[in-house]
Amino acid sequence: MSKKLASVRAEIRAIDKLQLAQDVYDQKMDEARMLAEALLDAEVRLGELFKQIPKASGGDRRSEDFKNDTGVDFETRSKHQTVESLGFTPKQAERFETLADNPDLVEQVKADARENDDIPTRTAVLNLAKYKREKELAEYRQIDEESALAQKLIKALSKVKQLPDDERSAVLMRNGYPSKFRDIGLEDLAACESKLRMIRTVFERGERK
């Protein structure tokens, strides 16, 4: 199928170069697009089958499913060996599995190609899948960062709430332990006040929404 697709693509380039009739060009473009879509569907199916191959030698339900679907017995083979025995490289199998993991992106690439009078490709799907994965990882990192900052704020506020709330206690604390407080200056207290005011402003703004 890939050879047929390459042939049709060559015909399209020739038609475009010779400026032949638009209907002939459209016919060849539609043919190429249908072949490319069928190729993508086949690669998705291959990815589904490759996902069924266990990394270790067989014995589980997925092993039986794969043997039933393909007729391949791999009881003494690793996944790497099984993939190569089928005529594919592990990298190809990985790409096909990515297609199988992202059927929505496959359909999106097909739809975009139809809309833009283009040919859908595996590369376009893989690029979208990479972007999707990177976006998900960035979101996970942001969630982790927000959680860590929230925990810091909770701990800091719990300690601040334990401080004395009258001037006499503060004076006794300051005079009673001068060695522990000698490195604290007014600028440090001002910085803490500034941060707390900023946090309070953000929280109040959120409550008003």
ZAFI-786911 format. One line per field, with one value per residue: residue in three letters; residue number from 1; x, y, z of N, C-alpha, C in turn. Coordinates in Angstrom, 2 decimals, padded with zeros to 5 digits, always signed. Each point is the difference from the previous one (the first is absolute). Example, Ala and Ser with C-alpha at 12.3 -4.5 7.8 and 13.67 -1.06 7.14 Angstrom:
2
semi: c(ala:ser)
voro: c(1:2)
n_px: c(+013.19:-000.35)
n_py: c(-005.69:+001.05)
n_pz: c(+007.80:-000.72)
ca_px: c(-000.89:+000.82)
ca_py: c(+001.19:+001.19)
ca_pz: c(+000.00:+000.06)
c_px: c(+000.90:-000.77)
c_py: c(+001.20:+001.09)
c_pz: c(+000.00:+000.73)
//
This chain:
209
semi: c(met:ser:lys:lys:leu:ala:ser:val:arg:ala:glu:ile:arg:ala:ile:asp:lys:leu:gln:leu:ala:gln:asp:val:tyr:asp:gln:lys:met:asp:glu:ala:arg:met:leu:ala:glu:ala:leu:leu:asp:ala:glu:val:arg:leu:gly:glu:leu:phe:lys:gln:ile:pro:lys:ala:ser:gly:gly:asp:arg:arg:ser:glu:asp:phe:lys:asn:asp:thr:gly:val:asp:phe:glu:thr:arg:ser:lys:his:gln:thr:val:glu:ser:leu:gly:phe:thr:pro:lys:gln:ala:glu:arg:phe:glu:thr:leu:ala:asp:asn:pro:asp:leu:val:glu:gln:val:lys:ala:asp:ala:arg:glu:asn:asp:asp:ile:pro:thr:arg:thr:ala:val:leu:asn:leu:ala:lys:tyr:lys:arg:glu:lys:glu:leu:ala:glu:tyr:arg:gln:ile:asp:glu:glu:ser:ala:leu:ala:gln:lys:leu:ile:lys:ala:leu:ser:lys:val:lys:gln:leu:pro:asp:asp:glu:arg:ser:ala:val:leu:met:arg:asn:gly:tyr:pro:ser:lys:phe:arg:asp:ile:gly:leu:glu:asp:leu:ala:ala:cys:glu:ser:lys:leu:arg:met:ile:arg:thr:val:phe:glu:arg:gly:glu:arg:lys)
voro: c(1:2:3:4:5:6:7:8:9:10:11:12:13:14:15:16:17:18:19:20:21:22:23:24:25:26:27:28:29:30:31:32:33:34:35:36:37:38:39:40:41:42:43:44:45:46:47:48:49:50:51:52:53:54:55:56:57:58:59:60:61:62:63:64:65:66:67:68:69:70:71:72:73:74:75:76:77:78:79:80:81:82:83:84:85:86:87:88:89:90:91:92:93:94:95:96:97:98:99:100:101:102:103:104:105:106:107:108:109:110:111:112:113:114:115:116:117:118:119:120:121:122:123:124:125:126:127:128:129:130:131:132:133:134:135:136:137:138:139:140:141:142:143:144:145:146:147:148:149:150:151:152:153:154:155:156:157:158:159:160:161:162:163:164:165:166:167:168:169:170:171:172:173:174:175:176:177:178:179:180:181:182:183:184:185:186:187:188:189:190:191:192:193:194:195:196:197:198:199:200:201:202:203:204:205:206:207:208:209)
n_px: c(+000.82:+001.12:+000.31:-001.24:+000.08:+001.24:-000.54:-001.06:+000.82:+000.75:-001.13:-000.29:+001.27:-000.12:-001.20:+000.46:+001.10:-000.79:-000.57:-000.25:-001.05:-000.78:-000.93:+001.01:+000.44:-001.25:-000.16:+001.19:-000.33:-001.23:+000.56:+000.90:-000.99:-000.76:+001.05:+000.27:-001.31:-000.06:+001.12:-000.51:-001.15:+000.74:+000.67:-001.19:-000.49:+001.10:-000.18:-001.28:+000.43:+000.86:-001.01:-000.51:+001.14:+000.07:+000.58:-000.57:+000.46:-000.83:-001.33:-000.16:-001.08:+000.84:+000.79:-001.03:-000.41:+001.27:+000.17:-001.17:+000.44:+001.19:-000.27:+000.54:+000.86:-000.01:-000.33:+000.99:-000.79:+000.90:-000.55:+001.23:+000.21:-001.14:+000.23:+001.26:-000.53:-000.77:+001.29:-000.14:+000.36:+000.67:+000.75:-000.17:+000.23:+001.00:+000.31:-000.15:+000.66:+000.81:-000.07:+000.19:+000.93:+000.03:-001.06:-000.20:+001.30:-000.11:-001.17:+000.63:+001.08:-000.83:-000.73:+001.14:+000.43:-001.19:+000.00:+001.27:-000.76:+000.29:+001.14:-000.79:+000.83:+000.78:+000.90:-001.06:-000.42:+001.20:+000.05:-001.26:+000.32:+001.13:-000.67:-000.91:+000.98:+000.70:-001.17:-000.27:+001.27:-000.16:-001.20:+000.57:+001.03:-000.93:-000.72:+001.13:+000.32:-001.25:+000.02:+001.25:-000.38:-001.10:+000.76:+000.87:-001.02:-000.54:+001.21:+000.27:-001.25:+000.15:+001.22:-000.42:-001.00:+001.14:+000.33:+000.60:-001.20:+000.89:+000.12:-000.56:-000.74:-000.23:-000.13:-000.73:-000.62:-000.07:-000.32:-000.84:-000.06:+000.82:+000.61:-001.24:-000.17:+001.29:-000.30:-001.04:-000.19:-000.22:+001.04:+000.43:-000.34:+000.57:+000.98:-000.05:-000.09:+000.95:+000.63:-000.24:+000.32:+001.02:+000.31:-000.18:+000.67:+000.86:+000.01:+000.08:+000.87:+000.50:-000.18:+000.44:+000.73)
n_py: c(-001.21:-000.03:-001.08:-000.45:+000.32:-000.51:-001.00:+000.01:+000.10:-000.92:-000.67:+000.26:-000.28:-001.07:-000.29:+000.25:-000.69:-000.90:+000.38:-001.29:-000.59:+000.92:-000.50:-000.07:+001.21:+000.46:-000.66:+000.39:+001.23:-000.19:-000.52:+000.98:+000.85:-000.69:-000.08:+001.29:+000.23:-000.82:+000.62:+001.17:-000.38:-000.44:+001.15:+000.58:-000.82:+000.28:+001.28:-000.24:-000.62:+000.96:+000.75:-000.99:+000.30:-000.98:+000.77:-000.84:-001.26:-000.58:-000.15:+001.30:+000.72:+001.03:-000.92:-000.56:+001.24:+000.31:-001.15:+000.22:+001.28:-000.48:-001.01:+001.00:-001.02:+000.60:-001.23:-000.17:+000.94:+000.97:+001.11:+000.39:-001.22:+000.05:+001.27:-000.32:-001.05:+001.05:+000.37:+000.35:+001.27:-000.08:+000.83:-000.80:-001.05:+000.71:+000.36:-001.26:-000.34:+001.00:-000.45:-001.23:+000.66:+000.48:-000.82:+000.82:-000.10:-001.31:+000.01:+000.70:-000.77:-001.04:+000.50:+000.32:-001.20:-000.50:+000.70:-000.37:-000.95:-000.78:-000.63:-000.78:+000.26:-001.07:+000.70:+000.41:-001.26:-000.48:+001.03:-000.24:-001.28:+000.38:+000.89:-000.95:-000.88:+000.88:+000.26:-001.31:-000.23:+001.05:-000.51:-001.22:+000.56:+000.67:-001.11:-000.68:+000.99:+000.06:-001.33:+000.03:+001.00:-000.71:-001.08:+000.70:+000.48:-001.20:-000.53:+000.94:-000.08:-001.32:+000.25:+000.81:-000.86:-000.68:+001.04:+000.70:+000.33:+000.15:+001.28:-000.19:-000.96:+000.86:+000.95:-000.79:-000.39:+001.27:+000.42:-001.03:+000.11:+000.93:-001.09:-000.42:+001.23:-000.18:-001.04:+000.24:+000.63:+001.29:-000.04:-000.96:+000.71:+001.06:-000.83:-000.50:+001.23:+000.35:-001.14:+000.18:+001.27:-000.40:-000.99:+000.88:+000.88:-001.00:-000.40:+001.26:+000.17:-001.18:+000.44:+001.12:-000.94)
n_pz: c(+000.00:+000.74:-000.80:+000.14:+001.28:+000.01:-000.68:+000.78:+001.03:-000.64:-000.21:+001.28:+000.33:-000.80:+000.50:+001.21:-000.31:-000.58:+001.17:+000.25:-000.49:+000.61:-000.82:-000.88:+000.32:+000.05:-001.14:-000.44:+000.38:-000.45:-001.08:-000.03:+000.22:-000.83:-000.84:+000.21:-000.08:-001.08:-000.41:+000.36:-000.54:-001.02:+000.06:+000.14:-000.93:-000.73:+000.30:-000.27:-001.08:-000.32:+000.38:-000.73:-000.61:+000.87:+000.91:+000.89:+000.11:-000.85:-000.01:-000.29:+000.34:+000.18:+000.55:+000.61:+000.32:+000.26:+000.62:+000.56:+000.19:+000.34:+000.83:+000.69:+000.11:+001.20:+000.41:-000.88:-000.51:-000.06:+000.47:+000.30:+000.39:+000.67:+000.35:+000.22:+000.64:+000.31:-000.02:+001.28:+000.13:+001.15:-000.74:-001.05:+000.78:+000.51:-001.25:-000.41:+001.10:-000.33:-001.26:+000.44:+000.69:-001.24:+000.04:+001.04:+000.21:-000.19:+000.63:+000.93:-000.15:-000.01:+001.00:+000.62:-000.37:+000.32:+001.12:+000.12:-000.54:+001.06:+000.27:+000.74:+001.00:+000.15:-000.69:-000.70:+000.02:-000.31:-000.85:-000.35:-000.10:-000.61:-000.73:-000.22:-000.18:-000.75:-000.57:-000.07:-000.41:-000.82:-000.30:-000.11:-000.67:-000.68:-000.10:-000.29:-000.83:-000.50:-000.01:-000.49:-000.83:-000.26:-000.04:-000.75:-000.70:-000.06:-000.21:-000.93:-000.47:+000.06:-000.45:-000.98:-000.13:+000.18:-000.78:+000.98:+000.46:+001.02:+000.16:+001.19:-000.57:-000.99:+000.92:+000.79:-001.14:-000.40:+001.21:+000.01:-001.33:+000.45:+000.46:+000.23:+000.41:+000.27:-000.79:+000.80:-001.15:+000.06:-000.85:+000.86:+001.07:-000.61:-000.34:+001.23:+000.51:-000.84:+000.26:+001.29:-000.18:-000.75:+000.86:+001.00:-000.73:-000.33:+001.26:+000.40:-000.97:+000.42:+001.24:-000.58:-000.65)
ca_px: c(-000.82:+000.87:+000.53:-001.09:-000.14:+001.13:-000.25:-001.07:+000.59:+000.82:-000.93:-000.54:+001.05:+000.10:-001.19:+000.16:+001.08:-000.46:-001.20:-001.09:-001.35:-000.22:-000.76:+000.95:+000.77:-000.87:-000.22:+001.21:+000.15:-000.96:+000.52:+001.14:-000.50:-000.65:+001.06:+000.70:-000.89:-000.02:+001.30:-000.04:-000.88:+000.74:+001.05:-000.68:-000.30:+001.27:+000.34:-000.84:+000.54:+001.31:-000.24:-000.41:+001.17:+000.62:+001.44:+000.62:-000.62:-001.46:-000.68:-001.15:-001.12:+000.44:+000.79:-000.93:-000.69:+000.90:+000.19:-001.24:-000.16:+001.09:+000.54:+001.42:+000.30:+001.22:+000.16:+001.39:+000.56:-000.30:-000.79:+000.93:+000.21:-001.26:-000.21:+000.94:-000.37:-001.13:+000.50:-000.02:+000.99:-000.63:-000.39:-001.25:-001.04:-000.27:-000.79:-001.34:-000.69:-000.39:-001.22:-001.10:-000.32:-000.57:-000.92:-000.61:+000.94:-000.01:-001.19:+000.20:+000.91:-000.77:-000.95:+000.76:+000.50:-001.13:-000.36:+001.07:+000.36:+001.34:+000.08:+000.32:+001.23:+000.32:+000.83:-000.88:-000.62:+001.04:+000.32:-001.10:+000.09:+001.13:-000.45:-001.00:+000.72:+000.76:-000.97:-000.46:+001.09:+000.10:-001.13:+000.31:+001.03:-000.63:-000.80:+000.95:+000.56:-001.05:-000.21:+001.14:-000.11:-001.13:+000.46:+000.90:-000.81:-000.73:+000.95:+000.43:-001.09:-000.22:+001.04:-000.28:-001.16:+000.47:+000.74:-000.80:-000.77:-000.02:+001.32:+000.81:+000.59:+001.02:+001.16:+000.63:+000.62:+001.17:+001.02:+000.38:+000.84:+000.68:+000.93:-000.76:-000.64:+000.92:+000.12:-001.26:-000.07:-001.32:-000.26:-000.52:-001.41:-000.72:-000.14:-001.06:-001.26:-000.31:-000.45:-001.31:-000.98:-000.20:-000.78:-001.35:-000.65:-000.37:-001.09:-001.20:-000.41:-000.64:-001.30:-000.95:-000.41)
ca_py: c(+001.21:+001.17:+000.20:+000.57:+001.38:+000.74:+000.13:+001.00:+001.31:+000.39:+000.43:+001.31:+000.99:+000.15:+000.73:+001.38:+000.61:+000.16:+000.84:-000.70:+000.36:-000.01:-001.19:-001.11:+000.23:-000.31:-001.45:-000.62:+000.41:-000.81:-001.37:-000.01:+000.21:-001.24:-000.97:+000.42:-000.28:-001.45:-000.35:+000.38:-000.96:-001.26:+000.18:+000.01:-001.40:-000.62:+000.47:-000.73:-001.36:+000.06:+000.26:-001.25:-000.87:+000.23:+000.25:-001.28:-001.09:+000.00:-000.73:+000.72:+000.16:+000.79:-000.89:-000.84:+000.84:+000.30:-001.22:-000.25:+001.01:+000.01:-001.32:-000.01:-000.60:+000.68:-000.38:+000.11:+001.22:+001.30:+000.85:+000.49:-001.08:-000.27:+001.10:-000.15:-001.19:+000.39:+000.85:+001.41:+000.39:+000.46:+001.41:+000.02:-000.49:+001.08:+001.03:-000.52:-000.02:+001.39:+000.24:-000.74:+000.67:+001.33:-000.06:+001.31:+000.80:-000.56:+000.54:+001.44:+000.20:-000.31:+001.09:+001.19:-000.22:+000.18:+001.42:+000.78:-000.61:-000.53:-001.43:-000.27:-000.77:-000.49:+001.02:+001.03:-000.56:-000.14:+001.34:+000.40:-000.84:+000.53:+001.27:-000.34:-000.57:+001.07:+000.86:-000.72:+000.01:+001.36:+000.18:-000.78:+000.73:+001.18:-000.48:-000.34:+001.25:+000.68:-000.76:+000.26:+001.36:+000.04:-000.62:+000.97:+001.09:-000.53:-000.15:+001.33:+000.67:-000.67:+000.47:+001.41:+000.04:-000.34:+001.13:+000.81:+001.04:+001.24:+000.64:-000.40:-001.31:+000.18:+000.63:-001.03:-000.96:+000.64:+000.26:-001.24:-000.84:+000.90:-000.73:-000.65:+001.01:+001.07:+000.12:+000.48:+001.45:+000.53:-000.27:-001.37:+000.04:+000.72:-000.91:-000.96:+000.73:+000.25:-001.27:-000.34:+000.92:-000.40:-001.24:+000.35:+000.70:-001.01:-000.79:+000.84:+000.15:-001.27:-000.09:+000.95:-000.46)
ca_pz: c(+000.00:+000.05:-001.35:-000.79:+000.44:-000.56:-001.43:-000.19:+000.33:-001.15:-001.04:+000.39:-000.28:-001.45:-000.44:+000.45:-000.78:-001.39:+000.04:-000.66:+000.42:+001.44:+000.40:+000.06:+001.23:+001.14:+000.03:+000.53:+001.40:+000.77:+000.04:+000.93:+001.35:+000.44:+000.27:+001.21:+001.12:+000.18:+000.57:+001.42:+000.69:+000.10:+001.00:+001.30:+000.33:+000.35:+001.34:+000.96:+000.11:+000.67:+001.43:+000.64:+000.19:+001.33:-000.04:+000.31:-000.74:+000.17:+001.06:+000.52:-000.91:-001.16:-000.84:-000.74:-000.98:-001.10:-000.79:-000.73:-001.05:-000.98:-000.27:+000.36:+001.30:+000.47:+001.40:+000.44:-000.58:+000.60:-000.90:-001.02:-000.96:-000.69:-000.96:-001.11:-000.77:-000.85:-001.06:+000.41:+001.00:+001.24:-000.14:-000.74:+000.90:+000.96:-000.68:-000.25:+001.29:+000.28:-000.79:+000.64:+001.26:-000.28:-001.15:-000.22:-000.77:-001.36:-000.67:-000.16:-001.13:-001.21:-000.24:-000.39:-001.36:-000.92:-000.02:-000.61:-001.29:+000.23:+000.24:+001.41:+000.18:+001.33:+000.66:+000.56:+001.21:+001.02:+000.51:+000.89:+001.21:+000.78:+000.60:+001.02:+001.13:+000.65:+000.68:+001.19:+000.97:+000.54:+000.92:+001.20:+000.74:+000.60:+001.13:+001.08:+000.51:+000.77:+001.23:+000.89:+000.50:+000.94:+001.25:+000.65:+000.55:+001.15:+001.11:+000.43:+000.70:+001.28:+000.92:+000.30:+000.90:+001.34:+000.56:+000.92:-000.68:+000.78:-000.02:+001.16:-000.27:-001.04:+000.62:+000.83:-000.91:-000.61:+001.02:+000.67:-000.84:-000.96:-000.88:-001.07:-000.84:-000.37:-001.45:-000.56:-000.06:-000.35:-001.41:-000.09:+000.40:-001.04:-001.13:+000.37:-000.06:-001.42:-000.60:+000.55:-000.59:-001.39:+000.03:+000.43:-001.12:-000.99:+000.55:+000.01:-001.39:-000.39:+000.67:-000.61:-001.34)
c_px: c(+000.86:+000.62:-001.04:-000.19:+001.11:-000.20:-001.04:+000.54:+000.85:-000.87:-000.55:+001.03:+000.13:-001.17:+000.13:+001.04:-000.45:-001.26:-001.15:-001.32:-000.17:-000.71:+000.90:+000.83:-000.82:-000.21:+001.21:+000.22:-000.94:+000.49:+001.15:-000.47:-000.66:+001.04:+000.73:-000.84:-000.04:+001.31:+000.05:-000.85:+000.72:+001.08:-000.57:-000.28:+001.27:+000.42:-000.80:+000.52:+001.34:-000.17:-000.38:+001.19:+000.59:+001.49:+000.80:-000.69:-001.43:-000.55:-001.21:-001.06:+000.41:+000.83:-000.91:-000.73:+000.89:+000.21:-001.24:-000.17:+001.03:+000.50:+001.47:+000.17:+001.33:+000.30:+001.43:+000.65:-000.35:-000.86:+000.86:+000.19:-001.26:-000.28:+000.90:-000.34:-001.17:+000.42:+000.00:+001.14:-000.72:-000.45:-001.29:-001.16:-000.40:-000.86:-001.42:-000.82:-000.44:-001.25:-001.20:-000.44:-000.72:-000.93:-000.67:+000.91:+000.08:-001.18:+000.13:+000.89:-000.71:-000.93:+000.71:+000.49:-001.12:-000.33:+001.03:+000.47:+001.41:-000.09:+000.38:+001.23:+000.15:+000.79:-000.85:-000.65:+001.02:+000.40:-001.08:+000.05:+001.12:-000.39:-000.99:+000.68:+000.76:-000.92:-000.50:+001.08:+000.16:-001.12:+000.24:+001.05:-000.59:-000.83:+000.90:+000.57:-001.02:-000.24:+001.12:-000.08:-001.13:+000.42:+000.93:-000.80:-000.75:+000.91:+000.43:-001.08:-000.26:+001.03:-000.24:-001.14:+000.40:+000.76:-000.90:-000.71:-000.15:+001.44:+000.88:+000.66:+001.09:+001.27:+000.76:+000.74:+001.28:+001.13:+000.51:+000.94:+000.72:+000.91:-000.73:-000.57:+000.96:+000.12:-001.28:-000.02:-001.39:-000.33:-000.54:-001.48:-000.85:-000.23:-001.09:-001.37:-000.45:-000.54:-001.39:-001.09:-000.33:-000.88:-001.45:-000.76:-000.49:-001.20:-001.30:-000.53:-000.73:-001.38:-001.03:-000.50:-001.21)
c_py: c(+001.26:+000.28:+000.63:+001.47:+000.86:+000.24:+001.07:+001.39:+000.52:+000.49:+001.38:+001.09:+000.26:+000.81:+001.47:+000.73:+000.29:+000.84:-000.63:+000.37:-000.18:-001.27:-001.23:+000.09:-000.39:-001.50:-000.72:+000.36:-000.80:-001.43:-000.12:+000.14:-001.27:-001.07:+000.34:-000.29:-001.49:-000.48:+000.34:-000.97:-001.33:+000.10:+000.08:-001.43:-000.76:+000.41:-000.71:-001.41:-000.02:+000.24:-001.27:-000.93:+000.28:+000.21:-001.24:-001.08:-000.21:-000.76:+000.72:+000.15:+000.76:-000.86:-000.87:+000.79:+000.25:-001.23:-000.32:+000.95:-000.14:-001.39:-000.13:-000.58:+000.57:-000.35:+000.19:+001.28:+001.23:+000.79:+000.50:-001.05:-000.29:+001.05:-000.18:-001.22:+000.27:+000.96:+001.48:+000.26:+000.42:+001.46:+000.14:-000.44:+001.07:+001.09:-000.47:-000.04:+001.41:+000.36:-000.67:+000.65:+001.34:-000.03:+001.33:+000.90:-000.49:+000.57:+001.50:+000.30:-000.30:+001.15:+001.26:-000.13:+000.19:+001.47:+000.83:-000.56:-000.54:-001.50:-000.26:-000.89:-000.46:+001.03:+001.08:-000.48:-000.09:+001.35:+000.51:-000.78:+000.48:+001.29:-000.25:-000.52:+001.07:+000.94:-000.65:+000.01:+001.37:+000.26:-000.76:+000.72:+001.22:-000.40:-000.32:+001.27:+000.73:-000.70:+000.27:+001.40:+000.12:-000.59:+000.95:+001.12:-000.47:-000.13:+001.36:+000.69:-000.65:+000.45:+001.46:+000.13:-000.32:+001.14:+000.79:+001.13:+001.25:+000.51:-000.46:-001.35:+000.09:+000.60:-001.02:-001.00:+000.57:+000.19:-001.28:-000.86:+000.84:-000.75:-000.63:+001.00:+001.06:+000.19:+000.51:+001.52:+000.45:-000.29:-001.41:-000.05:+000.70:-000.90:-001.03:+000.66:+000.20:-001.26:-000.36:+000.91:-000.40:-001.25:+000.30:+000.69:-000.98:-000.82:+000.82:+000.20:-001.24:-000.13:+000.90:-000.49:-000.89)
c_pz: c(+000.00:-001.36:-000.90:+000.34:-000.56:-001.49:-000.29:+000.31:-001.16:-001.14:+000.30:-000.29:-001.49:-000.55:+000.35:-000.85:-001.43:-000.10:-000.79:+000.66:+001.51:+000.44:+000.06:+001.27:+001.22:+000.15:+000.61:+001.47:+000.89:+000.14:+000.99:+001.44:+000.55:+000.32:+001.30:+001.24:+000.29:+000.62:+001.49:+000.80:+000.21:+001.07:+001.41:+000.44:+000.38:+001.42:+001.08:+000.21:+000.73:+001.51:+000.74:+000.26:+001.38:-000.14:+000.33:-000.80:+000.49:+001.17:+000.53:-001.08:-001.26:-000.94:-000.86:-001.07:-001.21:-000.88:-000.82:-001.18:-001.12:-000.39:+000.36:+001.40:+000.49:+001.45:+000.50:-000.51:+000.85:-000.99:-001.14:-001.10:-000.81:-001.06:-001.21:-000.85:-000.93:-001.11:+000.32:+000.98:+001.27:-000.07:-000.78:+000.89:+001.01:-000.64:-000.27:+001.30:+000.40:-000.79:+000.66:+001.30:-000.23:-001.22:-000.29:-000.83:-001.44:-000.78:-000.23:-001.20:-001.32:-000.36:-000.47:-001.44:-001.02:-000.15:-000.76:-001.34:+000.05:+000.23:+001.45:+000.12:+001.44:+000.78:+000.65:+001.29:+001.13:+000.58:+000.95:+001.32:+000.91:+000.70:+001.13:+001.26:+000.77:+000.77:+001.29:+001.08:+000.65:+001.01:+001.30:+000.86:+000.70:+001.21:+001.19:+000.64:+000.86:+001.33:+001.00:+000.60:+001.03:+001.36:+000.76:+000.67:+001.25:+001.22:+000.54:+000.81:+001.36:+001.04:+000.38:+001.00:+001.44:+000.67:+000.95:-000.74:+000.87:+000.13:+001.14:-000.25:-001.04:+000.57:+000.84:-000.87:-000.58:+001.01:+000.65:-000.81:-001.06:-000.96:-001.18:-000.99:-000.52:-001.52:-000.66:+000.04:-000.39:-001.47:-000.21:+000.36:-001.05:-001.22:+000.26:-000.09:-001.45:-000.67:+000.49:-000.57:-001.44:-000.07:+000.40:-001.13:-001.05:+000.48:+000.00:-001.41:-000.48:+000.61:-000.64:-001.34:+000.08)
//
